[in-house]
Amino acid sequence: MSSLVDRLWYGSHRPLGFLAPLSWLYRSISEARRRAAWEARDASLPVPVVVVGNITSGGTGKSPLTAWLVSQLVTAGWRPVILSRGYGGKSDRYPVEVNAETNPCEAGDEPVMLARGTGCPVVVDPERRRGAGYALEKNLGDLLICDDGLQHYKLPRDVELSVFDGKRGIGNGALIPVGPLREPVSRLASVDFVIVNGTDYSDQPMESFDGIEHPEMYSMVLEPGTLVHVRTGKTRSVSDLEGQAVRAVAGIGNPSRFFDTLRALGAVVSETAFPDHHRFRPADLNPSGDGMIVMTAKDAVKCRDFAPDNAWSLTVEARLPDRFRDAFLARVRQCSEQLTS
C-alpha cells in the first residue's frame, strides 16, 4: 500500500488528476467545516494549548515530536497533559484517561505508547475540546498538548506545529484524493513552527523546504534508542542488529522509514508492512527461523500479550535544535502570560 501511495501522491506527476473535481469538493467542505468550528469554538482555554499536526496525510513523526516537546516542557517546569483522538481504539465511554496499562483497543496505540514513554497524563476523546475540559476539571496539568490535531478546529489553540516527512515533502502538491494534502500549503502561514523530519540536522533554522518558506522552520531527526523485548521489557543495544537477519514488522503511516532505519543499523531486513494502526493478531507475528522480529514501539503496545520470544521493538528519540527548543518555550511562556494578564 505504501509503495502505491508513493507512486500516486509523492511523485512529480498527478496520475489521479482526473479526480480534481473531488479535490475541489474536499477543499470546499474542509474550509466550510473549519470556518464553522472556528466560529463555534471557545475564545480560549485558561492554560496554553499546543497542537502538533500536519497538512499531509500519513506518518510524519508527530508522536516522537510530541514526546520530545513533553520532555522539554517538563524540564522547564510545566505539567503537560497530552490530548489525543485515540485513532484505532474504541471505548464505550469518553474521555478515557490513559496510563501504561490501558488496553490499546480501547484508547488507541499512540496514546498508550505516549503514556508509557513520557509518564505524563494522556486523555483520549474524539471530541478533543471535551477531553481538554476533563483534563482541566481533574487538574491533571497546566498545559495541554494535542497530538495530531491541526485540523480539529473546535479545540482552541495557542501554538501550532506542522510536521513534514523530509523525503516525501508535499508530494505532488495536490489536495486529497489527487495528492496527499489535507489543507493547502498556504495554511502554513498561520502555524507557529514547521518541523521537517529526516533532513540534515542543523541548529540554524531552515531557509526553505520543498518550495515552502517559513520564518520558523527547523530540522528534526529520529535517532534509534534501544531494543525492548515486547513481552518482558528487557532491553538490549541496537548494535546487536549488526549483521542480523531481521523480520521487520510495521503498521505505521510510512513503514519504509522504519525499514531504512533498521538497515542503517546493519540489519539484514525482510519487510512486512501492514496498514497504519493495524490491529495485530498472533498470526501476524508467527516466528519463522531463528531471526529477530523487530517492530515499532507503536505496534509493540498492541502485541505485548501474544508476542513470541523473538519479538523486539525499536525505540526512537527525536533530536531538534537548541534554537528551536528556546523559541518554542519562549512562545509558550508568552501565551501563558497573555492568558493570565
N, C-alpha and C positions, 0 to 999 in steps of 0.2 A: 504493500500500500504506500509506504514512504517513497519508494522509487517512482511510483506512478504520480504521486503528488509533486515530486520534484520535477518531473517532465512536464506536467500540466501547468504548474504555478510558478516554479522557480527557475525556469529557463528565460531566455531573452525574448521568446515569442509567446503568443497567446493562442494556443490551439483550441481553447474554448471561447474564442472571441465571438462565435455565433450566439453565445448566451449573454451578450452585452445587455439586452433589454432586462434580463433578470438582475444584472448588476445595478442598473439604474433603479429598478424597483427596490432592491435590497437597500441601496443608499437612501432612497426616499423614506422607506419605512424606518430605517435606523435613525435618521435625522428627526423624524416626527416623534419617535419614542424618546429620543434624547431630549428634545425640547419639552415634551410633556413631563418627563421625570424631573428635569431640571427646574421647571416651574413649580412642581409639586413638592420639591424637597424642602426640608427644614433649612433655615438660613445657615446654621452651623451647629456643631456639637460642642460641648464645653471642654473638650480635650482635642489636641491635634489629631487629624486623621491623615494617614499616609496611604496612598493607593499605588500598588505595583501592578502593572499590566502590560499589554502590548496591543499594537494595532494590526498585527498579523495573526493568522490562525496557526496553531501548532506550538510545539515546545520551543521556548527561547531561553530558559534558565531562570524563570521568575521565582521559583521556590528557593533555590540556593541563594539568590539575591535577597529574598525576604529574610532568610535565616541570618545572612550576614548583617543586614540592616538591624535586625533584632539584637544581635550581639553588640553592635556599636552603640545602640540606644541604651542597652543595659549598662554597658561600661560608662556611659555618660550620665547615668543616674536615673534614667527613665524606667517605667514599669510597663512595657508594651504588651498589648493583647493582640493576637492575630485573629483576623476575621477571614472566613472562607465560605464559599458556596457549598463546599463538600461534594464536588463533582464525583460521580461514581458511587456515592453512598446514598442510602435511603433510610430515613428514620420515621417512626410514627409520631414523633414529637420534635418540635424545634422551639428555641435554639438547643443545640447539643454542645455541652461543654466537654471538650476532648482532652484526654490525657494519654499517656504512653500505652495504656492497656485497652483503649477504646477499640471496638471492632471496626476495621476499615469498611466493612459492608454497610455500617450504619453512618459513618462520618466521612468516608472517602479516604483515599490513600494519602494524598498530600497533607491534609490536616494532621493525620496520625504521625506521619513522618516528621512534620514540623514540631509537633508536641514532644516527640522523643528527642529530636535533635536540639531543640532550643531550651526546653524546660519551662517555657512561658505558657500562659493560658492561651488556649485556642478555642474559639467559638465558631461553630458551623451553623449556618442558616441560609437557605436560598434567598431569603429577604435580608440582605446584609444590614439594612437600617434597623430591623428588629433585633438582629444579633448584636449590633452596636449598643442598642438600648439595654439589652440584657447585661452586657459587659459593664456598662456604667452603673446599672442598678445594683449589681453584685460587687461593685468596686474592685474589679479584677485588675485594673491598672489605670495609668494616667495618659496613655497614648494608644490609639488604635492603628493597626497596620493591616491593610486588606490585600490578601494575596489573590491576584488575578481579578481585579475589579474595575478596570479602566472604563469599561462600557456600562457599569452598573450605576447609572446616574442618580438613582434615588438616594444613594449614600452621599452625604456632603463630604467634601474632601478639601484639605488644605495644601497637600503636597502630592504631586503626581509624578510617577516614574514610568517611562515606556522602555521596554527591553526588546532588543533585536538579536537574532542569531547572526553572528558575524559572517558566516558563509552564505546564508540564504538571503539576508537583507530584506528588501521589499519585494523580492521575486520579480514578476513581470509588471508590477506596479498597478495591477487592476484589482478592483473590488471582487469579493466573493459573488458568484462562483467562477468568474473568469480568472481571477487571481486570488492571492492569499489575504488581501487587505480586509480587515473588519471595518476600518474607517479610512478616509482619505489621508494622505501624507500631511495635508495641511493641518490635521488635528494636532500634530506635534508642536505647533506654535503655542499651544496653551498648556503644555506639560512643563514641569519644572526641570526635569533631568531626562536625558536619553542615555541609556546604557547599552553598549554593544558587546555581546558575549562572544569571546573567542578571537578577538583581534589582538594585535601586538600590544602587550602591556606597556603603559606609559603613565607617569604621574601627571602629564600635561593633558589638558582637555583636547579632544579630537577636533580637528577643523571641519571635517565633513565625513559622511559615510553613505555610500550608495546614492549619491546625489542629494543627500539630506544635510542641511546645515542647522545647527542649534548651538546657542552660546554655552550650554552646559551639557556637553556630550563627552562621555567617558568610556574607557575600555574596561572590560571585566574578563577574567579568566577563571575557569573552574579547574582546580588542582586536585588530583587524586589524594584521598586521605588514607584510609586503611581498608583492609578486607575484614568483614564482620561475618561470622558464622550465623546463618539465618536463624537457626533454632536456638543456639546457646548464647549468642552474643560474644563468643570468643573472638579475639582479634589476631590478625597477622599482618605482616608488612606486604605492601604492594609489590615489593621487589621479588616476592615469591612467584609472581606471574611470569617472570622472565623465562622464556623457552617452554612454558607450559601449554599443553593443549587445553583450550577453554571453550565450553559451550556458553556463549553469551546470550542471555535472555533479556529482552527489554519490551515493556509495554508502555512506552512513553511517546511524546509527540514527535521527537526527532531521534530515533534509535541509532542512526548512523553515527551521531556524535559520540554516543556511549561505546559503540564498537570500535571507533577510531581511537578512543582513549585507551581501551584495553590493548590494542595493537601497539600504541605508542609505549606502553609499559612492557612490551616484549612478549605478550601472549600470542599464541597461535589460535586464532579465533574462528569458531564456527558460529554463524549468526542465526538466531531465532527471534524474529520480530513479531510482536502482537500489536493490536490497536491500542491507542492511548487509553489508560485507565482500565485495561483488560482485567477481568475478574478471573484470576488464575485458579486452576484445578490441579490436583496431584498429577494427572496425566501430562500436563504441560511441562512438568519438571522431571519426567521419567528419566532416571540416571542411565547413562549409556557409557560403558567403558570406565576407565579409571580417572578421567579428566575431571576438572572442576566445572561446576555450573556457577556462573557469576552473573548477578543481576544488579539492577539499580536499587538504591535504598527505598525508593518509592514503591517498587514492586515487592521488595522483601517484606514490607509490613503486612502484605496480603498472603504471604506464603509461610509464615513462621510456624503455623500449626501442622503443616504437612510436608515441609521441605525435606528432601533427602539429606544424608550426612555430608554429601559433597557440594552442597549449595552455600554460596557465599554472596554477600553484597559488597559493592564498592561504594564507599562514601566519597563525596566530593565537597570541596570547600571553595567558596568564591573568594577571589582576591581583587580588590579595587584600589584605586589610587588614594593616598592620604588626602590629596587635594579635594577629591570628591567627598570623602568622609567629612572633612571640615565644612565643606559647602552645604552638605545635607544636614548636618547637625545645626549649623547656623540658621538654615531655613526653618527647621523645626522649632528652634528657640524663638525665632521671630514670630512664627504663627502662634505659639503659646502666649507670648507677651501680648499679641493683638487680641487674643481671646479673653485675657484677664484684665485688659485695660479698660 
